[in-house]
Each structure stands twice: as C-alpha cells, then as structure tokens.
Amino acid sequence: MQYWADEMVHVYDVHQGAEICLIAVKGDSAALFPVHLAVHWNSVAVSPDGSLLAVASDDGLRVYALPRSDASGR
C-alpha cells in the first residue's frame, strides 16, 4: 500500500476489531497542505502470516513484530 504523506501507520486486528499497532512516520498535517509542499513517501506491508509489519519511508526500511492474536493463532 502506498499513500501520500501521513503521520501514523495504524494496524488493526480484524478478529479483535481493535487497533494493535501505531507507528509514527514522517508526514505533513492536512491543515498544512498544500502550503507546505514537502513530499514524504511511506509504504507499508504486513507479512502473509500477519506477524510482521514493514515500513519503508524517508527513514529507511523498518520491520516490527506485531502482537500475537489469540483468535488468529499467531
């Protein structure tokens, strides 16, 4: 998934119906756009088994272990 600059990556567990992870990334608040024209590209991906989150951004590539979900058996 790719999207224009945002400030947070939110990860939700479908089985729990709740947010399980929140990661800060570089971005510009919507209130500042288009006055502030800096562009930050953030790309995120979740591993097929749902155990890892990868974030590629201005800071490089970071990988996070996601919390276990009892419902999904991870």
N, C-alpha and C positions, 0 to 999 in steps of 0.2 A: 504494500500500500504506500503510495506517495501522496503528499499533500503540501500545500504552501505552508510557510512558517506558522507554527503553532507553538505554544509554550509548554504543553504537557502531553504525554502519551498515557492514555487510560486503557487498562486491560481489565476486562470483565470475565468472570466465570459464569458461563451460561447455566450450569447446574445450580449454582448457589444464587444466581441472579444478583450478584454484588460485585463491586469493583475490588480487584485483588492486588492491583499494582498501579502505581502512579510514578512516572519518570519525567523529570524536567528536561526539556530540550530548548535550544535557542529559538527564539521567535520574536515576533512583534505583536503587541496587543492590537486588536482590531481597531481600537479607538485611534491608534497612531497611523494606521494605513489609510490612504496612500501617501500621507505626508512624509512618513519615514519609509524610504524605498529600499531598505536593506533586504536582501533575499537570503533566506536560510532554507536549505532543503533537508528534510528529515524523512527517512524511510524506516519503516518498522516491519518486522516479520515475527511470527510465532512458529516454533518448530512443530512438525506434524503431530508429535505426541503431547504438545501443549506444555512442555516442561521448561522451555527456554524462550526468552524474548530477545531479539536482536534489534538494535537501534543504530542506524547509520546516519550521522549528522555532521555538522561543522566540527564537532569534537572528535570525529573518527568513528570507529565501529566499537560498540559496547554490547556485551551479552550478559543477560541477567537470568538467574534461575527463578522461575515463578513458583509461588507457593503450591503445595500439594492440594488437590481437591479430593476429598473422600468420595464424592459422588462419581468422579470420572476414573478413580482407581490409580491415578498417577502417584 
